[in-house]
């Protein structure tokens, strides 16, 4: 009886999407950071985004409407707030964050 060769996929050469924290994916999705930004820098930006007054106003509205389990509240509220923003508001937010960095 012949044994079949077991198929083993090649090890990944890049980080999978799951290896990147959710806050990094949220910021990249909305164009607030580049995909290549380091994870610690992305976290600092995420905290700045969460501290922005416009985002806080929208996240308060989102907290009342959606309740998801297994997702940290800060991530969900920020993601929902960013989703509710227009392109102009996102660009203004991006400029405010860049001003704070410098």
N, CA, C and O atoms as a GROMACS GRO file, in nm:
protein
  408
    1UNK      N    1   0.084  -0.117   0.000
    1UNK     CA    2   0.000   0.000   0.000
    1UNK      C    3   0.090   0.125   0.000
    1UNK      O    4   0.179   0.139   0.083
    2UNK      N    5   0.063   0.213  -0.094
    2UNK     CA    6   0.144   0.334  -0.105
    2UNK      C    7   0.088   0.443  -0.015
    2UNK      O    8  -0.034   0.458   0.002
    3UNK      N    9   0.180   0.518   0.041
    3UNK     CA   10   0.138   0.631   0.123
    3UNK      C   11   0.138   0.757   0.039
    3UNK      O   12   0.232   0.783  -0.037
    4UNK      N   13   0.035   0.832   0.053
    4UNK     CA   14   0.028   0.959  -0.019
    4UNK      C   15   0.117   1.061   0.050
    4UNK      O   16   0.134   1.061   0.172
    5UNK      N   17   0.173   1.148  -0.032
    5UNK     CA   18   0.251   1.257   0.026
    5UNK      C   19   0.154   1.356   0.088
    5UNK      O   20   0.052   1.394   0.029
    6UNK      N   21   0.187   1.397   0.206
    6UNK     CA   22   0.101   1.496   0.270
    6UNK      C   23   0.134   1.632   0.212
    6UNK      O   24   0.250   1.669   0.194
    7UNK      N   25   0.030   1.705   0.184
    7UNK     CA   26   0.047   1.839   0.130
    7UNK      C   27   0.076   1.934   0.244
    7UNK      O   28  -0.002   1.945   0.338
    8UNK      N   29   0.188   2.001   0.236
    8UNK     CA   30   0.223   2.101   0.336
    8UNK      C   31   0.246   2.233   0.264
    8UNK      O   32   0.338   2.244   0.182
    9UNK      N   33   0.165   2.332   0.293
    9UNK     CA   34   0.184   2.461   0.227
    9UNK      C   35   0.316   2.524   0.272
    9UNK      O   36   0.363   2.500   0.383
   10UNK      N   37   0.372   2.604   0.185
   10UNK     CA   38   0.495   2.674   0.217
   10UNK      C   39   0.469   2.772   0.330
   10UNK      O   40   0.361   2.830   0.338
   11UNK      N   41   0.566   2.791   0.418
   11UNK     CA   42   0.544   2.887   0.526
   11UNK      C   43   0.525   3.027   0.470
   11UNK      O   44   0.588   3.063   0.371
   12UNK      N   45   0.439   3.106   0.532
   12UNK     CA   46   0.412   3.240   0.478
   12UNK      C   47   0.537   3.327   0.485
   12UNK      O   48   0.613   3.323   0.582
   13UNK      N   49   0.557   3.407   0.381
   13UNK     CA   50   0.673   3.494   0.376
   13UNK      C   51   0.640   3.633   0.429
   13UNK      O   52   0.730   3.714   0.450
   14UNK      N   53   0.512   3.660   0.453
   14UNK     CA   54   0.471   3.789   0.505
   14UNK      C   55   0.373   3.768   0.620
   14UNK      O   56   0.319   3.659   0.637
   15UNK      N   57   0.351   3.872   0.697
   15UNK     CA   58   0.256   3.862   0.807
   15UNK      C   59   0.115   3.850   0.753
   15UNK      O   60   0.076   3.921   0.660
   16UNK      N   61   0.040   3.761   0.808
   16UNK     CA   62  -0.098   3.748   0.764
   16UNK      C   63  -0.179   3.863   0.819
   16UNK      O   64  -0.135   3.935   0.908
   17UNK      N   65  -0.297   3.879   0.766
   17UNK     CA   66  -0.384   3.988   0.810
   17UNK      C   67  -0.420   3.972   0.957
   17UNK      O   68  -0.443   4.071   1.026
   18UNK      N   69  -0.425   3.849   1.004
   18UNK     CA   70  -0.462   3.827   1.143
   18UNK      C   71  -0.349   3.860   1.239
   18UNK      O   72  -0.373   3.882   1.358
   19UNK      N   73  -0.225   3.863   1.188
   19UNK     CA   74  -0.112   3.895   1.274
   19UNK      C   75  -0.105   4.044   1.304
   19UNK      O   76  -0.035   4.085   1.396
   20UNK      N   77  -0.175   4.124   1.227
   20UNK     CA   78  -0.177   4.268   1.247
   20UNK      C   79  -0.293   4.301   1.340
   20UNK      O   80  -0.404   4.253   1.318
   21UNK      N   81  -0.270   4.381   1.442
   21UNK     CA   82  -0.379   4.415   1.535
   21UNK      C   83  -0.496   4.484   1.465
   21UNK      O   84  -0.478   4.548   1.361
   22UNK      N   85  -0.613   4.472   1.523
   22UNK     CA   86  -0.733   4.526   1.459
   22UNK      C   87  -0.728   4.678   1.448
   22UNK      O   88  -0.780   4.734   1.351
   23UNK      N   89  -0.665   4.747   1.544
   23UNK     CA   90  -0.659   4.893   1.533
   23UNK      C   91  -0.576   4.934   1.411
   23UNK      O   92  -0.605   5.036   1.349
   24UNK      N   93  -0.475   4.855   1.378
   24UNK     CA   94  -0.393   4.884   1.259
   24UNK      C   95  -0.478   4.869   1.133
   24UNK      O   96  -0.472   4.954   1.044
   25UNK      N   97  -0.557   4.762   1.126
   25UNK     CA   98  -0.642   4.739   1.010
   25UNK      C   99  -0.748   4.848   0.997
   25UNK      O  100  -0.780   4.891   0.887
   26UNK      N  101  -0.803   4.894   1.110
   26UNK     CA  102  -0.905   4.999   1.109
   26UNK      C  103  -0.848   5.127   1.050
   26UNK      O  104  -0.910   5.190   0.965
   27UNK      N  105  -0.729   5.166   1.096
   27UNK     CA  106  -0.668   5.291   1.050
   27UNK      C  107  -0.627   5.283   0.903
   27UNK      O  108  -0.641   5.380   0.830
   28UNK      N  109  -0.578   5.168   0.861
   28UNK     CA  110  -0.539   5.151   0.720
   28UNK      C  111  -0.663   5.156   0.631
   28UNK      O  112  -0.661   5.218   0.525
   29UNK      N  113  -0.769   5.092   0.675
   29UNK     CA  114  -0.893   5.087   0.596
   29UNK      C  115  -0.946   5.227   0.567
   29UNK      O  116  -0.997   5.253   0.458
   30UNK      N  117  -0.934   5.316   0.665
   30UNK     CA  118  -0.987   5.452   0.648
   30UNK      C  119  -0.883   5.550   0.598
   30UNK      O  120  -0.909   5.670   0.589
   31UNK      N  121  -0.764   5.499   0.565
   31UNK     CA  122  -0.662   5.583   0.504
   31UNK      C  123  -0.592   5.679   0.599
   31UNK      O  124  -0.534   5.779   0.556
   32UNK      N  125  -0.596   5.649   0.728
   32UNK     CA  126  -0.533   5.738   0.825
   32UNK      C  127  -0.384   5.707   0.843
   32UNK      O  128  -0.308   5.794   0.885
   33UNK      N  129  -0.342   5.584   0.812
   33UNK     CA  130  -0.200   5.549   0.819
   33UNK      C  131  -0.165   5.463   0.698
   33UNK      O  132  -0.252   5.411   0.630
   34UNK      N  133  -0.035   5.450   0.675
   34UNK     CA  134   0.013   5.361   0.570
   34UNK      C  135   0.020   5.219   0.625
   34UNK      O  136   0.035   5.199   0.746
   35UNK      N  137   0.010   5.122   0.537
   35UNK     CA  138   0.014   4.982   0.578
   35UNK      C  139   0.148   4.945   0.641
   35UNK      O  140   0.156   4.854   0.722
   36UNK      N  141   0.253   5.017   0.601
   36UNK     CA  142   0.388   4.984   0.647
   36UNK      C  143   0.425   5.047   0.781
   36UNK      O  144   0.534   5.023   0.832
   37UNK      N  145   0.336   5.127   0.838
   37UNK     CA  146   0.365   5.191   0.966
   37UNK      C  147   0.380   5.085   1.074
   37UNK      O  148   0.303   4.988   1.077
   38UNK      N  149   0.478   5.102   1.162
   38UNK     CA  150   0.502   5.002   1.266
   38UNK      C  151   0.382   4.994   1.362
   38UNK      O  152   0.306   5.090   1.376
   39UNK      N  153   0.368   4.881   1.425
   39UNK     CA  154   0.254   4.858   1.513
   39UNK      C  155   0.253   4.953   1.634
   39UNK      O  156   0.147   5.005   1.668
   40UNK      N  157   0.368   4.978   1.700
   40UNK     CA  158   0.364   5.075   1.810
   40UNK      C  159   0.324   5.216   1.765
   40UNK      O  160   0.251   5.285   1.836
   41UNK      N  161   0.374   5.258   1.649
   41UNK     CA  162   0.336   5.390   1.597
   41UNK      C  163   0.188   5.394   1.562
   41UNK      O  164   0.120   5.494   1.584
   42UNK      N  165   0.138   5.285   1.506
   42UNK     CA  166  -0.004   5.277   1.471
   42UNK      C  167  -0.091   5.286   1.596
   42UNK      O  168  -0.198   5.346   1.594
   43UNK      N  169  -0.045   5.226   1.704
   43UNK     CA  170  -0.122   5.231   1.828
   43UNK      C  171  -0.127   5.374   1.882
   43UNK      O  172  -0.231   5.418   1.930
   44UNK      N  173  -0.016   5.445   1.874
   44UNK     CA  174  -0.014   5.585   1.918
   44UNK      C  175  -0.113   5.669   1.835
   44UNK      O  176  -0.186   5.752   1.889
   45UNK      N  177  -0.114   5.644   1.705
   45UNK     CA  178  -0.208   5.716   1.617
   45UNK      C  179  -0.351   5.679   1.653
   45UNK      O  180  -0.439   5.765   1.656
   46UNK      N  181  -0.375   5.551   1.680
   46UNK     CA  182  -0.509   5.506   1.716
   46UNK      C  183  -0.557   5.575   1.844
   46UNK      O  184  -0.674   5.614   1.854
   47UNK      N  185  -0.469   5.591   1.941
   47UNK     CA  186  -0.507   5.660   2.064
   47UNK      C  187  -0.537   5.807   2.037
   47UNK      O  188  -0.628   5.864   2.098
   48UNK      N  189  -0.462   5.868   1.946
   48UNK     CA  190  -0.489   6.007   1.909
   48UNK      C  191  -0.624   6.020   1.838
   48UNK      O  192  -0.699   6.115   1.860
   49UNK      N  193  -0.652   5.923   1.752
   49UNK     CA  194  -0.781   5.924   1.682
   49UNK      C  195  -0.894   5.910   1.782
   49UNK      O  196  -0.994   5.981   1.774
   50UNK      N  197  -0.880   5.818   1.876
   50UNK     CA  198  -0.984   5.797   1.977
   50UNK      C  199  -1.003   5.918   2.068
   50UNK      O  200  -1.112   5.938   2.121
   51UNK      N  201  -0.898   5.998   2.085
   51UNK     CA  202  -0.906   6.116   2.171
   51UNK      C  203  -0.960   6.238   2.098
   51UNK      O  204  -0.989   6.340   2.160
   52UNK      N  205  -0.973   6.230   1.966
   52UNK     CA  206  -1.022   6.342   1.888
   52UNK      C  207  -1.169   6.369   1.922
   52UNK      O  208  -1.248   6.275   1.936
   53UNK      N  209  -1.206   6.496   1.936
   53UNK     CA  210  -1.342   6.531   1.978
   53UNK      C  211  -1.448   6.486   1.879
   53UNK      O  212  -1.554   6.438   1.919
   54UNK      N  213  -1.421   6.502   1.750
   54UNK     CA  214  -1.520   6.463   1.649
   54UNK      C  215  -1.545   6.312   1.653
   54UNK      O  216  -1.659   6.266   1.642
   55UNK      N  217  -1.439   6.235   1.670
   55UNK     CA  218  -1.454   6.090   1.677
   55UNK      C  219  -1.528   6.051   1.803
   55UNK      O  220  -1.611   5.960   1.800
   56UNK      N  221  -1.501   6.118   1.913
   56UNK     CA  222  -1.571   6.087   2.039
   56UNK      C  223  -1.721   6.114   2.027
   56UNK      O  224  -1.802   6.038   2.079
   57UNK      N  225  -1.758   6.223   1.960
   57UNK     CA  226  -1.900   6.253   1.941
   57UNK      C  227  -1.969   6.141   1.863
   57UNK      O  228  -2.076   6.094   1.901
   58UNK      N  229  -1.905   6.100   1.753
   58UNK     CA  230  -1.965   5.995   1.670
   58UNK      C  231  -1.962   5.859   1.740
   58UNK      O  232  -2.054   5.779   1.723
   59UNK      N  233  -1.858   5.832   1.818
   59UNK     CA  234  -1.851   5.702   1.884
   59UNK      C  235  -1.956   5.689   1.994
   59UNK      O  236  -2.002   5.579   2.022
   60UNK      N  237  -1.993   5.800   2.055
   60UNK     CA  238  -2.100   5.794   2.156
   60UNK      C  239  -2.232   5.753   2.091
   60UNK      O  240  -2.310   5.677   2.149
   61UNK      N  241  -2.255   5.804   1.971
   61UNK     CA  242  -2.378   5.765   1.898
   61UNK      C  243  -2.372   5.618   1.860
   61UNK      O  244  -2.473   5.548   1.868
   62UNK      N  245  -2.255   5.570   1.820
   62UNK     CA  246  -2.240   5.432   1.776
   62UNK      C  247  -2.254   5.336   1.893
   62UNK      O  248  -2.304   5.225   1.876
   63UNK      N  249  -2.210   5.376   2.012
   63UNK     CA  250  -2.217   5.288   2.129
   63UNK      C  251  -2.360   5.252   2.162
   63UNK      O  252  -2.388   5.142   2.209
   64UNK      N  253  -2.452   5.344   2.139
   64UNK     CA  254  -2.592   5.316   2.171
   64UNK      C  255  -2.653   5.218   2.073
   64UNK      O  256  -2.735   5.134   2.110
   65UNK      N  257  -2.613   5.229   1.947
   65UNK     CA  258  -2.678   5.150   1.843
   65UNK      C  259  -2.630   5.007   1.832
   65UNK      O  260  -2.712   4.916   1.826
   66UNK      N  261  -2.499   4.984   1.829
   66UNK     CA  262  -2.445   4.850   1.805
   66UNK      C  263  -2.383   4.793   1.930
   66UNK      O  264  -2.314   4.861   2.006
   67UNK      N  265  -2.409   4.665   1.950
   67UNK     CA  266  -2.343   4.594   2.058
   67UNK      C  267  -2.293   4.461   2.001
   67UNK      O  268  -2.372   4.375   1.963
   68UNK      N  269  -2.162   4.447   1.995
   68UNK     CA  270  -2.102   4.323   1.945
   68UNK      C  271  -2.022   4.260   2.058
   68UNK      O  272  -1.958   4.331   2.136
   69UNK      N  273  -2.025   4.131   2.066
   69UNK     CA  274  -1.946   4.061   2.166
   69UNK      C  275  -1.808   4.032   2.108
   69UNK      O  276  -1.790   4.030   1.986
   70UNK      N  277  -1.714   4.010   2.195
   70UNK     CA  278  -1.578   3.970   2.159
   70UNK      C  279  -1.500   4.077   2.084
   70UNK      O  280  -1.396   4.046   2.025
   71UNK      N  281  -1.545   4.200   2.085
   71UNK     CA  282  -1.470   4.309   2.022
   71UNK      C  283  -1.452   4.416   2.129
   71UNK      O  284  -1.549   4.462   2.188
   72UNK      N  285  -1.327   4.456   2.154
   72UNK     CA  286  -1.308   4.560   2.256
   72UNK      C  287  -1.390   4.684   2.221
   72UNK      O  288  -1.397   4.725   2.105
   73UNK      N  289  -1.450   4.743   2.322
   73UNK     CA  290  -1.542   4.855   2.301
   73UNK      C  291  -1.475   4.974   2.234
   73UNK      O  292  -1.535   5.039   2.149
   74UNK      N  293  -1.351   5.003   2.273
   74UNK     CA  294  -1.281   5.117   2.214
   74UNK      C  295  -1.260   5.096   2.065
   74UNK      O  296  -1.279   5.189   1.986
   75UNK      N  297  -1.222   4.976   2.025
   75UNK     CA  298  -1.199   4.946   1.883
   75UNK      C  299  -1.329   4.960   1.805
   75UNK      O  300  -1.332   5.022   1.699
   76UNK      N  301  -1.433   4.901   1.858
   76UNK     CA  302  -1.562   4.903   1.789
   76UNK      C  303  -1.616   5.045   1.778
   76UNK      O  304  -1.662   5.086   1.671
   77UNK      N  305  -1.611   5.120   1.887
   77UNK     CA  306  -1.664   5.256   1.885
   77UNK      C  307  -1.586   5.343   1.788
   77UNK      O  308  -1.645   5.423   1.714
   78UNK      N  309  -1.455   5.329   1.787
   78UNK     CA  310  -1.373   5.409   1.696
   78UNK      C  311  -1.398   5.368   1.552
   78UNK      O  312  -1.410   5.454   1.464
   79UNK      N  313  -1.407   5.239   1.526
   79UNK     CA  314  -1.434   5.191   1.390
   79UNK      C  315  -1.569   5.240   1.340
   79UNK      O  316  -1.580   5.283   1.225
   80UNK      N  317  -1.670   5.235   1.424
   80UNK     CA  318  -1.803   5.281   1.385
   80UNK      C  319  -1.803   5.432   1.361
   80UNK      O  320  -1.868   5.480   1.269
   81UNK      N  321  -1.729   5.506   1.444
   81UNK     CA  322  -1.723   5.651   1.427
   81UNK      C  323  -1.653   5.686   1.296
   81UNK      O  324  -1.698   5.774   1.223
   82UNK      N  325  -1.543   5.617   1.266
   82UNK     CA  326  -1.472   5.644   1.141
   82UNK      C  327  -1.557   5.607   1.021
   82UNK      O  328  -1.552   5.674   0.917
   83UNK      N  329  -1.635   5.502   1.034
   83UNK     CA  330  -1.721   5.458   0.924
   83UNK      C  331  -1.829   5.562   0.894
   83UNK      O  332  -1.872   5.576   0.780
   84UNK      N  333  -1.871   5.635   0.997
   84UNK     CA  334  -1.975   5.735   0.979
   84UNK      C  335  -1.925   5.869   0.928
   84UNK      O  336  -2.004   5.960   0.903
   85UNK      N  337  -1.793   5.882   0.914
   85UNK     CA  338  -1.736   6.010   0.871
   85UNK      C  339  -1.728   6.018   0.718
   85UNK      O  340  -1.710   5.916   0.651
   86UNK      N  341  -1.741   6.138   0.667
   86UNK     CA  342  -1.725   6.159   0.523
   86UNK      C  343  -1.576   6.167   0.489
   86UNK      O  344  -1.492   6.173   0.579
   87UNK      N  345  -1.546   6.167   0.360
   87UNK     CA  346  -1.406   6.176   0.318
   87UNK      C  347  -1.342   6.306   0.365
   87UNK      O  348  -1.225   6.308   0.404
   88UNK      N  349  -1.418   6.415   0.360
   88UNK     CA  350  -1.366   6.544   0.404
   88UNK      C  351  -1.334   6.542   0.554
   88UNK      O  352  -1.231   6.594   0.597
   89UNK      N  353  -1.423   6.480   0.631
   89UNK     CA  354  -1.399   6.472   0.775
   89UNK      C  355  -1.277   6.385   0.805
   89UNK      O  356  -1.199   6.416   0.895
   90UNK      N  357  -1.261   6.276   0.729
   90UNK     CA  358  -1.143   6.190   0.748
   90UNK      C  359  -1.015   6.264   0.713
   90UNK      O  360  -0.914   6.250   0.783
   91UNK      N  361  -1.017   6.342   0.606
   91UNK     CA  362  -0.899   6.420   0.568
   91UNK      C  363  -0.867   6.524   0.676
   91UNK      O  364  -0.750   6.544   0.709
   92UNK      N  365  -0.969   6.590   0.730
   92UNK     CA  366  -0.947   6.688   0.836
   92UNK      C  367  -0.889   6.621   0.961
   92UNK      O  368  -0.800   6.676   1.027
   93UNK      N  369  -0.939   6.502   0.992
   93UNK     CA  370  -0.887   6.425   1.105
   93UNK      C  371  -0.741   6.388   1.082
   93UNK      O  372  -0.659   6.398   1.173
   94UNK      N  373  -0.710   6.346   0.962
   94UNK     CA  374  -0.573   6.309   0.929
   94UNK      C  375  -0.479   6.428   0.946
   94UNK      O  376  -0.368   6.413   0.997
   95UNK      N  377  -0.523   6.546   0.904
   95UNK     CA  378  -0.442   6.667   0.920
   95UNK      C  379  -0.422   6.701   1.068
   95UNK      O  380  -0.312   6.739   1.109
   96UNK      N  381  -0.528   6.688   1.149
   96UNK     CA  382  -0.516   6.717   1.292
   96UNK      C  383  -0.418   6.622   1.359
   96UNK      O  384  -0.340   6.663   1.445
   97UNK      N  385  -0.421   6.496   1.321
   97UNK     CA  386  -0.331   6.397   1.379
   97UNK      C  387  -0.186   6.428   1.340
   97UNK      O  388  -0.096   6.421   1.423
   98UNK      N  389  -0.165   6.463   1.214
   98UNK     CA  390  -0.030   6.495   1.168
   98UNK      C  391   0.024   6.619   1.239
   98UNK      O  392   0.143   6.626   1.268
   99UNK      N  393  -0.062   6.716   1.267
   99UNK     CA  394  -0.020   6.837   1.340
   99UNK      C  395   0.024   6.801   1.481
   99UNK      O  396   0.120   6.857   1.533
  100UNK      N  397  -0.047   6.708   1.544
  100UNK     CA  398  -0.013   6.668   1.681
  100UNK      C  399   0.120   6.591   1.684
  100UNK      O  400   0.194   6.600   1.782
  101UNK      N  401   0.150   6.517   1.577
  101UNK     CA  402   0.274   6.439   1.573
  101UNK      C  403   0.396   6.530   1.567
  101UNK      O  404   0.500   6.500   1.626
  102UNK      N  405   0.383   6.640   1.497
  102UNK     CA  406   0.498   6.731   1.478
  102UNK      C  407   0.516   6.822   1.594
  102UNK      O  408   0.608   6.903   1.595
   0.00000   0.00000   0.00000
